[in-house]
Amino acid sequence: MIPKVESVYNNTFIVNINNTELFYYSYNTCVGYRNVKYNIEIQINKFFSKTTSKHLSKMEIGHFTPIDEEEFKLVIRKCQSNTY
């Protein structure tokens, strides 16, 4: 399975793996994650610059559940190891 990378806006990308997992990037930072199998839509809950906030809006992930960065990483690891 080869990931698809979609450029949404300047320095804003979505990495789509098999239409099941989507990683939302602003510059080099993963700011959002969607997993279709587990019905998960999360974003990192932290203060972002004006530009990154604009990126979140362009990617239409403002409705994703905000969680802290450590939990964000943990959820992704659990989903990828099928232990969620």
C-alpha positions in Angstrom: 0.0 0.0 0.0 1.6 3.2 -1.2 0.5 6.4 0.6 -1.0 9.2 -1.4 0.2 12.7 -0.6 -2.2 15.5 -1.4 -1.2 19.1 -1.2 -4.1 21.1 0.2 -2.6 24.5 0.4 0.9 26.1 0.7 2.9 23.8 3.1 -0.2 21.8 4.0 -0.5 18.1 3.1 -2.7 15.1 3.7 -1.0 11.7 3.7 -3.7 9.1 2.8 -2.9 5.4 3.5 -5.3 3.1 1.7 -8.3 5.5 2.4 -8.2 4.2 6.0 -5.7 6.4 7.7 -5.2 10.1 7.0 -2.4 12.2 8.5 -2.8 16.0 8.3 0.4 18.0 8.1 1.2 21.7 8.5 4.8 22.1 7.3 6.5 19.0 8.9 4.2 18.7 11.9 1.4 16.2 12.0 -1.5 18.2 13.5 -4.4 15.9 12.7 -5.3 12.2 12.3 -8.3 10.4 11.0 -8.8 6.6 11.1 -11.9 5.4 9.3 -11.8 1.9 10.8 -12.0 3.1 14.3 -14.0 6.3 13.5 -11.3 8.5 15.1 -10.8 12.2 14.2 -8.3 14.0 16.4 -6.1 17.0 16.3 -3.3 18.2 18.6 -4.7 20.6 21.3 -2.2 23.4 21.5 -1.8 27.0 20.5 -0.8 27.3 16.8 0.6 30.2 14.9 -1.8 32.2 12.7 -0.5 30.3 9.6 -0.9 26.9 11.1 -4.4 27.8 12.3 -5.2 28.8 8.7 -3.8 25.4 7.5 -6.2 23.6 10.0 -9.1 25.5 8.5 -8.0 24.7 4.9 -7.8 21.0 5.7 -11.2 21.2 7.3 -10.2 19.5 10.6 -11.5 22.1 13.0 -14.2 19.8 14.1 -11.7 17.0 15.0 -11.5 16.2 18.8 -8.6 18.2 20.3 -6.3 16.1 22.6 -2.8 16.7 24.0 0.2 15.8 22.0 1.3 12.7 24.0 -2.2 11.2 23.8 -2.4 12.0 20.1 0.8 10.0 19.5 -0.5 7.1 21.6 -3.8 6.9 19.8 -2.0 6.7 16.4 0.3 4.0 17.7 -2.6 2.0 19.1 -4.5 2.3 15.8 -1.5 1.2 13.8 -0.9 -1.9 16.0 -4.6 -2.8 16.0 -4.8 -2.5 19.8 -7.2 0.4 19.9 
